[in-house]
Amino acid sequence: MMNNLICIPPAEVLLHGPTKMYVSGYVWHSPQVGIVASYTPTAANVEDHFGLFRGVDQIEAFAQATVVSCGAYNECKKQNISFAELKQKYNPVFISIGQVKFHGYIQEGEQFISIGQIQFYKFRQIVCDGRIYKVPAGFDINAYFSHYTEQQLLQYELPEGFTLVAELFEVTGRALKKLT
């Protein structure tokens, strides 16, 4: 079994279809602490919305990157099963969100990262707080996050040029057993 989600394709982890998958890659992951994942909105993502990636889609992207991905990883480790086996047994469900504060917006082609801090994980339920940041054009996130630490994640430490887009609190998800 893998030690974290780095280098695992999001399609292997997430149940979402290609038009609703808002995670391009996992760039940093510590299974008990949190995750950093990236996405770049496409023309289809911003169609009929002034060229902007909708706030509700930002929340969905954050939930996929954090509660769904981290929850799936932790459950696979706990049960010693593959992501494919997990997908056959459970559906990830977005239960609730405490609060969201938007500070900016994301346009087509602007890469962003979701930084999620795990606040709670038990009985297939996970709660994360975090932030969404716009990545500076041309910035190599894989190189930067290859030396990132848990302490840096907990402090949302980033170099200059990253723009805070949203703060999210108490994003909660749970894996529900599928009915046979």
C-alpha positions, 0 to 999 in steps of 0.5 A, a space after each residue: 500500500 502507498 505511503 501517501 497520495 503523491 503521484 497517484 492519479 486523482 481518477 484512481 482515488 475519486 469516483 467523480 466523472 471527468 467533467 466533475 473532477 476538480 483535482 489535477 494532482 496531489 502535490 503534498 500529503 501527510 495522511 494524518 495532517 493534511 493535503 495540497 492538491 491542484 487544479 486548473 479550470 478549463 473553458 468548460 468549467 467557466 462556460 456561462 459564468 463570465 469566465 469565472 470558476 464558480 464559488 460552488 465549484 471551488 468548494 467542490 474542488 476543495 472537498 474532493 481534494 481534502 475530505 474525499 481524497 484523504 478519507 479514501 486514502 485513510 479508509 483504504 489503509 485502515 481496511 487494507 484494500 485498493 481504491 477500486 475495492 473502496 469504490 465498490 463498497 462506499 459512496 463519498 458523501 459531502 455532509 456539510 460545510 461550516 463557513 466559507 469566506 471568499 477573498 477573490 476569484 479564479 478564471 479559466 487557465 489559472 492554477 490553484 491549490 487547495 490546502 486542507 488540514 485534517 481536523 477529525 477522522 473517525 468511522 469513515 467521517 472526516 472534517 477539514 479546514 483549509 484555504 484555496 490559493 491562486 498559484 503564480 503563473 509559471 510557478 513549479 508547485 511540484 518542486 516547491 512542495 517536494 520539501 514542504 513540512 507539516 508545520 508549513 502546512 499548518 501555518 499555510 506557509 507559501 512564498 510571495 505571489 500566491 493569492 488567497 482566494 477562499 477560506 473554508 471551515 468544517 468541510 465534512 464528508 463521510 463514506 456511506 456503505 452502498 446498498 446491495 
